[in-house]
C-alpha cells in the first residue's frame, strides 16, 4: 500500500541520481546527481546555441538531448521520437516553442524549492500557480520526470505521444502540436496568467447518504449533438453566478494517452491538467479528482476537438483569442443600440471533474443478456463515485449560487456502460449532492445537470426516452424514488431501462407508447 506521506522526487532533488551511462557528467562520484546533467546537456546547451542556428540543427540537438536523458534517467536508450521530430520540422519556427518550453522547465527549482511533489491525500485541496504547472508540463515533455510507483501504463512523461511504432499517428501528432502551441501562447500571456492558480482537490466521501430521503431531482437538460464535440456551443447562463463543472470520463489512473478517448483529448486540449498524473493516486470508489482554476472566465483550452476515437479532429472553428475575450454570457441578448450577440456560447469550465469510469469492458463472465451496469454492486459503486465528486466540488465552491454540471456519456462507449443507466445515475447523484449545498444566502444552491450525447445514441436504445424523462420530471419524482426504481429495474434485469423505470414509478404512459 502506498504511504500517505509519499513524495514524488522532482529532477532537481539531490536524491535523484544516475549512473551516467553516457558519461555526460564531469563528476567523479557514481551515482551522480541527475539535475546538473539535465541543466548542462539540455537546458543550458540549447539555450546557448546561436540565434541563427538553422532549425534543422536546433531540432536535431533538442531530440538528441531528449534521447540521451531518456537513457541517463530512465535507462531507456534510443526512444522513438519520430512523431515529435516530424512536428518540430514542420513547425514554422521550432525555436519559439522549444525556447519557451526550456524557459518553463528551467524555473522548476525556483517554483518547487523542496524538490518534491507530495501525493494528494483524500479530501486534500492543493493549489499550484500557472508557472508551477507549466514547469511540470515542460519536464513531462522533456521526459525528465520520475513516475510514481502506482503508475503502470508508461509513466507520467509524454513519450507515448512521440513514437510512431504502434501506427497511431493522427491523435498523437495533434497532441504534440497543441503542447507546442501551449508553450508559445503561454509566453505571450505571462502577465495575464501570473496571478492565476489551479486547485487540485481529491474529493472524498466514504459512503452514500441515506437513499430513502425525499430529495428533489436536480434540473436536467439533455442536449443532442450532431457529432461529438468537447466544447460545443450551448445556451450559457450568467457565468458570474454559475460554477460550471465538466465531467471527464477517467481511467482510475488519471493521465494522458496515445489515442483519442475523452480523457486523453481533454488533457491534450488543456495542458495544465497534465501534471495531475504525477501526484494523484489511483481513484477509488470513494474518490474523484476536481481541478479548478481561479481565472474569471474558467479554463481556456489551447485547442478543442470534435469527434471521438478515430473520428477525433481539431475543431478548426475554435479561436483561442476570441474564446479568451468572450466571457460575458449575461450580455448575450439584445444590447443597447439594438446589437444582438449570439445566445449560445462554447462551454466554459471552472472545474474539471475526473470520475473513474468502471471498466465494464473487462467483464467476461456476465450472464447472457444482462446489462453490465446491472451486475451486483455496480449501480452503488458508480453512484458513490459521482456523489463523492459532486459533493467535493460543491463544498469547495461555497460562494457559487448555481452549479452547472456538464456530463458526457460517462463510462459508456469503450467502457461498455449503458448510456441510459449512466444518465440516471448522474442525475440521482447530482440531486443528492445538491442537498448538501448551502448557497451564499444559506438557502441552498441550484444544481443543473447538462447531459451531452450524440444524436440517435439514446434513440437506438429506447425510442421513447424523451417522453420518459418528461414524465419523470412532470411526475414530481424525487431522487430517492428514482433510485429505488432503477434498483428495481436491475432486479427485473430490464433491457428497456427508461420504460421500466416509468412503469415502476407508476407514472401514466401516453396512449402513443
C-alpha positions as CSV (number, residue, x, y, z in Angstrom):
1,X,0.0,0.0,0.0
2,X,1.2,3.5,-0.9
3,X,2.3,5.5,2.1
4,X,0.2,8.7,2.6
5,X,3.4,10.5,3.2
6,X,4.9,9.5,-0.2
7,X,6.6,12.3,-2.1
8,X,7.5,12.1,-5.8
9,X,11.0,13.4,-6.2
10,X,11.5,16.1,-8.9
11,X,14.5,16.1,-11.2
12,X,16.4,18.7,-9.2
13,X,16.1,16.8,-5.8
14,X,19.6,15.8,-4.7
15,X,18.3,12.2,-4.2
16,X,17.6,11.8,-7.9
17,X,20.8,10.3,-9.2
18,X,22.1,8.4,-12.2
19,X,24.9,6.0,-13.1
20,X,25.6,8.3,-16.0
21,X,25.9,5.6,-18.7
22,X,26.8,8.1,-21.4
23,X,29.4,9.9,-19.3
24,X,27.7,13.3,-19.6
25,X,28.8,14.5,-16.2
26,X,32.2,15.7,-15.1
27,X,31.6,14.5,-11.5
28,X,33.8,11.7,-10.3
29,X,31.4,10.1,-7.9
30,X,28.9,7.5,-9.2
31,X,26.0,7.6,-9.0
32,X,25.9,11.3,-9.5
33,X,23.1,13.9,-9.2
34,X,20.9,14.0,-12.2
35,X,19.9,17.6,-12.4
36,X,23.3,19.1,-13.3
37,X,23.3,16.8,-16.3
38,X,19.8,17.9,-17.3
39,X,20.8,21.5,-16.9
40,X,24.1,21.3,-18.8
41,X,23.0,18.8,-21.5
42,X,19.6,20.2,-22.2
43,X,18.6,23.5,-20.6
44,X,21.9,25.4,-20.9
45,X,23.2,23.7,-24.0
46,X,20.2,24.5,-26.2
47,X,19.6,28.0,-24.7
48,X,23.2,28.9,-25.6
49,X,23.0,28.0,-29.3
50,X,23.5,31.0,-31.6
51,X,20.2,32.7,-32.6
52,X,21.0,32.0,-36.3
53,X,21.2,28.2,-35.7
54,X,19.3,26.5,-38.6
55,X,16.0,25.0,-37.4
56,X,17.1,21.5,-38.6
57,X,20.2,21.7,-36.4
58,X,18.2,23.0,-33.4
59,X,15.7,20.2,-33.7
60,X,18.5,17.6,-34.0
61,X,20.3,18.9,-30.9
62,X,17.0,19.0,-29.0
63,X,15.9,15.5,-29.9
64,X,19.4,14.1,-29.2
65,X,19.3,15.7,-25.7
66,X,15.9,14.1,-25.0
67,X,17.2,10.7,-26.2
68,X,20.3,11.0,-24.1
69,X,18.4,12.0,-21.0
70,X,15.9,9.1,-21.5
71,X,18.9,6.7,-21.2
72,X,20.5,8.6,-18.4
73,X,17.5,9.0,-16.2
74,X,15.3,6.0,-17.1
75,X,17.7,3.5,-18.7
76,X,15.7,3.6,-21.9
77,X,18.1,4.1,-24.8
78,X,17.1,5.4,-28.2
79,X,13.4,6.2,-27.6
80,X,11.2,6.5,-30.7
81,X,10.8,10.3,-31.3
82,X,9.7,10.2,-34.9
83,X,6.4,12.0,-34.4
84,X,8.0,14.7,-32.3
85,X,10.7,15.1,-35.0
86,X,8.1,15.4,-37.7
87,X,6.1,18.0,-35.7
88,X,9.1,20.2,-35.0
89,X,10.5,20.1,-38.5
90,X,7.1,21.1,-39.9
91,X,6.7,23.9,-37.4
92,X,7.2,27.4,-39.0
93,X,9.6,28.3,-36.3
94,X,10.5,25.5,-33.9
95,X,12.9,27.8,-32.0
96,X,10.0,29.6,-30.3
97,X,8.2,26.6,-28.6
98,X,11.5,25.0,-27.7
99,X,12.8,28.1,-26.1
100,X,9.5,28.8,-24.2
101,X,9.5,25.2,-23.0
102,X,13.0,25.3,-21.8
103,X,12.3,28.6,-20.0
104,X,9.4,27.0,-18.2
105,X,11.5,23.9,-17.4
106,X,14.4,26.0,-16.0
107,X,12.0,27.5,-13.4
108,X,11.4,24.2,-11.7
109,X,13.9,24.6,-8.9
110,X,12.6,28.1,-8.1
111,X,8.9,27.2,-8.1
112,X,9.4,23.9,-6.3
113,X,12.2,24.6,-3.8
114,X,11.6,21.4,-1.9
115,X,12.2,19.3,-5.0
116,X,9.2,17.1,-4.1
117,X,5.6,16.6,-5.1
118,X,3.5,15.1,-2.2
119,X,0.8,12.6,-3.2
120,X,-2.7,14.1,-2.9
121,X,-4.5,12.8,0.2
122,X,-8.2,12.1,0.2
123,X,-10.1,15.3,0.9
124,X,-7.0,17.5,0.3
125,X,-7.1,20.6,-1.8
126,X,-3.7,21.7,-3.1
127,X,-3.1,24.9,-5.1
128,X,-0.4,25.5,-7.7
129,X,0.4,28.6,-9.7
130,X,0.2,28.5,-13.5
131,X,4.0,28.8,-13.5
132,X,4.4,25.7,-11.4
133,X,2.0,23.8,-13.7
134,X,3.9,24.9,-16.8
135,X,7.2,23.8,-15.3
136,X,5.9,20.4,-14.6
137,X,4.4,20.1,-18.1
138,X,7.7,21.1,-19.6
139,X,9.5,18.4,-17.8
140,X,6.8,15.9,-18.8
141,X,7.5,16.9,-22.4
142,X,11.3,16.6,-21.9
143,X,10.7,13.2,-20.4
144,X,12.7,14.1,-17.2
145,X,10.0,13.4,-14.5
146,X,10.1,10.2,-12.5
147,X,7.0,8.1,-12.3
148,X,5.1,7.4,-9.1
149,X,5.0,3.8,-8.0
150,X,1.3,3.3,-8.8
151,X,1.8,4.2,-12.5
152,X,2.0,1.0,-14.6
153,X,0.9,2.3,-18.0
154,X,4.0,4.0,-19.3
155,X,4.8,6.8,-16.9
156,X,3.8,10.4,-16.5
157,X,6.0,11.8,-19.3
158,X,4.7,12.4,-22.7
159,X,6.9,9.9,-24.5
160,X,3.8,7.8,-25.6
161,X,2.9,10.7,-27.9
162,X,6.3,10.8,-29.7
163,X,6.5,7.3,-31.1
164,X,5.0,6.0,-34.4
165,X,5.8,2.4,-33.6
166,X,2.1,1.5,-32.9
167,X,0.8,3.1,-36.1
168,X,-1.3,5.6,-34.2
169,X,-0.3,8.9,-35.8
170,X,-3.2,11.4,-36.1
171,X,-4.1,12.0,-32.4
172,X,-0.5,12.0,-31.2
173,X,0.8,14.5,-33.7
174,X,-2.2,16.7,-32.9
175,X,-1.4,16.4,-29.2
176,X,2.2,17.4,-29.8
177,X,1.3,20.4,-31.8
178,X,-1.2,21.5,-29.1
179,X,1.6,21.3,-26.5
180,X,4.0,23.3,-28.6
181,X,1.2,25.9,-29.0
182,X,0.6,25.9,-25.3
183,X,4.2,26.9,-24.5
184,X,4.3,29.5,-27.3
185,X,0.9,31.0,-26.3
186,X,1.7,31.0,-22.6
187,X,4.8,33.0,-23.2
188,X,2.7,35.8,-24.6
189,X,0.3,35.8,-21.7
190,X,2.7,35.6,-18.7
191,X,1.5,38.8,-17.1
192,X,-2.2,37.8,-17.5
193,X,-1.6,34.3,-16.1
194,X,0.8,35.4,-13.3
195,X,-1.9,35.6,-10.7
196,X,-3.9,32.5,-11.8
197,X,-3.9,29.4,-9.8
198,X,-5.0,25.8,-10.1
199,X,-6.5,23.8,-7.3
200,X,-6.3,20.0,-7.2
201,X,-8.9,18.5,-4.9
202,X,-9.0,14.8,-4.3
203,X,-12.7,14.7,-3.4
204,X,-13.5,12.0,-0.9
205,X,-16.8,10.7,0.5
206,X,-16.6,7.4,2.4
207,X,-20.2,6.3,1.9
208,X,-23.5,7.2,0.3
209,X,-26.1,9.2,2.2
210,X,-29.4,7.6,3.2
211,X,-31.1,6.9,-0.1
212,X,-34.6,6.9,1.3
213,X,-34.7,10.6,2.0
214,X,-37.1,12.6,-0.2
215,X,-34.7,14.8,-2.2
216,X,-35.9,16.9,-5.2
217,X,-34.4,16.0,-8.5
218,X,-31.9,18.4,-9.9
219,X,-32.7,20.2,-13.1
220,X,-31.9,18.1,-16.2
221,X,-31.2,19.1,-19.7
222,X,-30.3,16.6,-22.4
223,X,-28.5,18.2,-25.4
224,X,-28.2,16.1,-28.5
225,X,-25.2,17.0,-30.7
226,X,-24.9,16.3,-34.4
227,X,-21.5,14.8,-33.6
228,X,-19.3,14.5,-30.6
229,X,-17.8,17.8,-29.5
230,X,-15.8,18.6,-26.4
231,X,-16.7,22.3,-26.2
232,X,-19.9,22.8,-28.2
233,X,-21.9,25.9,-28.4
234,X,-24.8,25.7,-25.9
235,X,-27.0,28.1,-24.1
236,X,-24.9,29.6,-21.3
237,X,-26.4,31.1,-18.1
238,X,-24.9,34.1,-16.3
239,X,-21.4,32.9,-15.7
240,X,-20.7,35.3,-12.9
241,X,-23.3,33.4,-10.8
242,X,-22.7,29.9,-12.1
243,X,-19.9,27.5,-11.4
244,X,-19.6,25.0,-14.3
245,X,-18.1,21.6,-13.7
246,X,-17.2,19.4,-16.7
247,X,-17.0,15.7,-16.1
248,X,-14.1,13.8,-17.6
249,X,-14.7,10.0,-18.1
250,X,-11.5,8.9,-16.5
251,X,-9.3,5.9,-16.0
252,X,-8.6,5.1,-12.4
253,X,-5.0,6.2,-13.2
254,X,-5.6,9.8,-14.3
255,X,-3.4,10.6,-17.2
256,X,-2.8,11.2,-20.9
257,X,-2.5,8.6,-23.6
258,X,-1.9,7.9,-27.3
259,X,-5.4,7.5,-28.6
260,X,-8.4,9.8,-28.5
261,X,-10.6,9.0,-25.6
262,X,-12.4,11.9,-23.9
263,X,-9.9,11.9,-21.1
264,X,-6.9,12.0,-23.4
265,X,-8.5,14.7,-25.6
266,X,-9.2,16.9,-22.6
267,X,-5.7,16.5,-21.1
268,X,-4.3,17.5,-24.5
269,X,-6.7,20.4,-25.0
270,X,-5.9,21.9,-21.6
271,X,-2.2,21.0,-21.0
272,X,-2.2,22.5,-17.4
273,X,-4.2,19.4,-16.4
274,X,-1.4,17.1,-17.4
275,X,0.7,17.2,-14.2
276,X,-2.2,15.7,-12.2
277,X,-1.0,12.2,-13.1
278,X,2.3,12.8,-11.2
279,X,0.7,13.3,-7.8
280,X,-2.9,11.9,-8.0
281,X,-3.2,8.4,-6.5
282,X,-5.4,5.8,-8.2
283,X,-9.0,6.8,-8.0
284,X,-11.2,4.6,-5.8
285,X,-14.9,4.2,-5.5
286,X,-14.9,6.9,-2.8
287,X,-12.7,9.5,-4.6
288,X,-12.7,11.7,-7.6
289,X,-10.3,14.5,-8.8
290,X,-11.5,18.0,-9.3
291,X,-9.2,20.6,-10.9
292,X,-10.4,24.2,-10.7
293,X,-9.0,27.5,-12.0
294,X,-9.0,30.9,-10.4
295,X,-9.4,32.5,-13.9
296,X,-12.5,34.6,-14.2
297,X,-13.6,33.0,-17.4
298,X,-12.7,29.5,-16.4
299,X,-10.2,27.3,-18.3
300,X,-9.1,28.4,-21.8
301,X,-8.3,25.4,-23.9
302,X,-5.3,25.6,-26.2
303,X,-7.3,23.7,-28.8
304,X,-10.6,21.7,-28.9
305,X,-11.8,18.6,-30.6
306,X,-14.8,17.3,-32.4
307,X,-15.4,13.6,-32.9
308,X,-14.3,10.7,-30.8
309,X,-11.7,7.9,-31.2
310,X,-10.8,7.5,-34.8
311,X,-13.0,10.4,-35.8
312,X,-11.5,12.9,-33.4
313,X,-10.1,16.0,-35.2
314,X,-9.2,19.5,-34.2
315,X,-12.2,21.9,-34.3
316,X,-10.9,24.5,-36.9
317,X,-13.6,27.0,-35.9
318,X,-12.1,27.4,-32.4
319,X,-10.4,30.7,-31.9
320,X,-8.5,30.8,-28.6
321,X,-8.1,34.6,-28.6
322,X,-11.8,35.1,-29.2
323,X,-12.7,32.5,-26.6
324,X,-10.5,34.4,-24.1
325,X,-12.3,37.6,-24.7
326,X,-15.8,36.2,-24.9
327,X,-16.6,35.8,-21.2
328,X,-19.8,37.8,-20.6
329,X,-22.7,35.5,-21.4
330,X,-25.0,37.8,-19.4
331,X,-24.7,40.1,-22.3
332,X,-25.7,37.6,-24.9
333,X,-29.1,39.0,-25.5
334,X,-30.1,42.4,-27.0
335,X,-27.7,45.2,-26.2
336,X,-28.0,49.0,-26.2
337,X,-28.4,50.2,-29.8
338,X,-30.1,47.1,-30.9
339,X,-26.9,45.0,-31.3
340,X,-27.5,41.3,-30.7
341,X,-24.9,38.8,-29.5
342,X,-25.4,35.1,-30.1
343,X,-27.3,33.3,-27.3
344,X,-25.2,30.2,-27.5
345,X,-21.6,30.1,-26.5
346,X,-18.9,27.4,-26.2
347,X,-18.8,25.6,-22.9
348,X,-16.5,27.1,-20.3
349,X,-15.4,25.0,-17.3
350,X,-14.4,26.4,-14.0
351,X,-13.6,22.9,-12.8
352,X,-12.9,19.6,-14.5
353,X,-14.0,16.5,-12.5
354,X,-12.2,13.2,-13.2
355,X,-14.7,10.4,-12.4
356,X,-13.3,6.9,-12.6
357,X,-15.3,5.1,-15.2
358,X,-15.9,1.5,-14.3
359,X,-14.2,-0.8,-16.9
360,X,-17.2,-2.9,-17.7
361,X,-15.4,-3.9,-20.9
362,X,-13.1,-6.1,-18.8
363,X,-16.1,-8.2,-17.5
364,X,-16.2,-11.5,-19.3
365,X,-18.4,-13.6,-17.1
366,X,-21.7,-11.7,-17.1
367,X,-25.0,-13.6,-17.6
368,X,-26.1,-13.5,-21.2
369,X,-28.5,-10.6,-21.9
370,X,-27.8,-8.7,-18.7
371,X,-26.8,-5.1,-18.8
372,X,-23.3,-4.9,-17.4
373,X,-24.4,-1.9,-15.2
374,X,-26.9,-4.3,-13.5
375,X,-24.2,-6.6,-12.2
376,X,-24.2,-6.8,-8.4
377,X,-23.0,-3.6,-6.7
378,X,-22.2,-1.8,-9.9
379,X,-25.0,0.8,-9.5
380,X,-24.0,1.5,-5.9
381,X,-20.3,1.9,-6.9
382,X,-20.9,4.3,-9.7
383,X,-23.4,6.3,-7.7
384,X,-20.9,6.7,-4.9
385,X,-18.1,7.8,-7.4
386,X,-20.3,10.5,-8.8
387,X,-21.7,11.6,-5.5
388,X,-18.2,11.9,-4.0
389,X,-17.1,14.1,-6.9
390,X,-20.1,16.3,-6.9
391,X,-20.0,16.8,-3.1
392,X,-16.3,17.7,-3.3
393,X,-16.9,20.3,-6.0
394,X,-19.9,21.8,-4.3
395,X,-18.3,22.0,-0.9
396,X,-15.1,23.6,-2.2
397,X,-17.0,26.3,-4.2
398,X,-19.2,27.6,-1.4
399,X,-19.6,31.1,-3.0
400,X,-21.4,29.7,-6.1
401,X,-25.1,30.4,-6.2
402,X,-25.7,27.9,-9.0
403,X,-23.8,24.8,-10.1
404,X,-23.9,23.5,-13.6
405,X,-22.6,20.0,-14.4
406,X,-21.6,19.2,-18.0
407,X,-21.7,15.4,-18.5
408,X,-20.7,13.3,-21.4
409,X,-21.9,9.7,-21.6
410,X,-19.7,8.9,-18.6
411,X,-18.4,5.3,-18.7
412,X,-20.3,4.4,-21.9
413,X,-18.8,3.6,-25.3
414,X,-15.4,1.9,-24.9
415,X,-16.1,1.2,-21.2
416,X,-19.3,-0.6,-22.2
417,X,-21.6,1.2,-19.7
418,X,-25.2,1.8,-20.7
419,X,-25.8,5.4,-21.6
420,X,-29.3,5.4,-20.1
421,X,-28.2,4.0,-16.7
422,X,-25.3,6.5,-16.5
423,X,-27.6,9.4,-17.2
424,X,-30.0,8.3,-14.4
425,X,-27.1,7.7,-12.0
426,X,-25.5,11.1,-12.6
427,X,-29.0,12.7,-12.2
428,X,-29.6,11.0,-8.9
429,X,-26.0,11.7,-7.6
430,X,-26.3,15.4,-8.5
431,X,-29.6,15.6,-6.7
432,X,-28.4,14.0,-3.5
433,X,-25.2,16.1,-3.6
434,X,-27.3,19.2,-4.2
435,X,-29.0,18.6,-0.8
436,X,-25.6,19.2,0.8
437,X,-25.0,22.5,-1.0
438,X,-25.5,25.7,1.1
439,X,-25.8,28.8,-1.1
440,X,-24.4,32.2,-0.1
441,X,-27.7,33.1,1.4
442,X,-27.9,30.0,3.4
443,X,-30.9,28.8,1.5
444,X,-29.2,26.1,-0.6
445,X,-27.9,26.2,-4.1
446,X,-29.3,25.4,-7.5
447,X,-27.9,22.5,-9.5
448,X,-28.4,21.7,-13.2
449,X,-27.1,18.6,-15.0
450,X,-26.5,19.1,-18.7
451,X,-26.1,15.7,-20.5
452,X,-24.3,15.9,-23.8
453,X,-25.0,13.0,-26.2
454,X,-24.6,12.4,-29.9
455,X,-27.8,12.3,-31.9
456,X,-29.6,9.0,-32.1
457,X,-27.4,7.3,-29.4
458,X,-30.3,7.3,-26.9
459,X,-32.9,6.7,-29.7
460,X,-31.0,3.5,-30.6
461,X,-31.6,2.3,-27.0
462,X,-35.2,3.4,-26.5
463,X,-37.5,5.2,-28.9
464,X,-39.5,6.9,-26.1
465,X,-36.7,8.1,-23.9
466,X,-37.6,11.8,-24.2
467,X,-41.2,11.1,-23.2
468,X,-40.0,9.0,-20.3
469,X,-37.8,11.8,-18.9
470,X,-40.6,14.3,-19.3
471,X,-42.9,12.0,-17.3
472,X,-40.3,11.7,-14.5
473,X,-39.9,15.5,-14.4
474,X,-43.6,16.2,-14.7
475,X,-44.5,13.5,-12.2
476,X,-42.6,15.3,-9.4
477,X,-40.5,12.2,-8.8
478,X,-37.9,12.6,-6.1
479,X,-34.3,11.3,-6.3
480,X,-34.9,8.6,-3.7
481,X,-37.9,7.2,-5.7
482,X,-35.9,7.3,-9.0
483,X,-33.1,5.4,-7.3
484,X,-35.5,2.8,-5.9
485,X,-37.0,2.4,-9.4
486,X,-33.6,1.9,-11.0
487,X,-32.7,-0.7,-8.4
488,X,-36.0,-2.5,-9.1
489,X,-35.2,-2.3,-12.9
490,X,-32.0,-4.1,-12.1
491,X,-33.8,-6.8,-10.2
492,X,-36.0,-7.3,-13.2
493,X,-33.0,-7.3,-15.5
494,X,-34.9,-5.0,-17.8
495,X,-33.3,-4.0,-21.1
496,X,-35.8,-1.1,-21.5
497,X,-34.4,1.0,-18.7
498,X,-36.4,4.2,-19.1
499,X,-39.7,2.4,-19.8
500,X,-39.2,0.1,-16.8
501,X,-38.4,2.9,-14.5
502,X,-41.5,4.8,-15.6
503,X,-43.6,1.7,-15.1
504,X,-42.1,1.0,-11.6
505,X,-42.8,4.6,-10.6
506,X,-46.4,4.2,-11.5
507,X,-46.4,7.1,-14.0
508,X,-49.2,7.2,-16.5
509,X,-47.9,6.5,-20.0
510,X,-49.3,8.3,-23.1
511,X,-51.5,6.2,-25.4
512,X,-48.8,6.6,-28.1
513,X,-46.4,4.3,-26.1
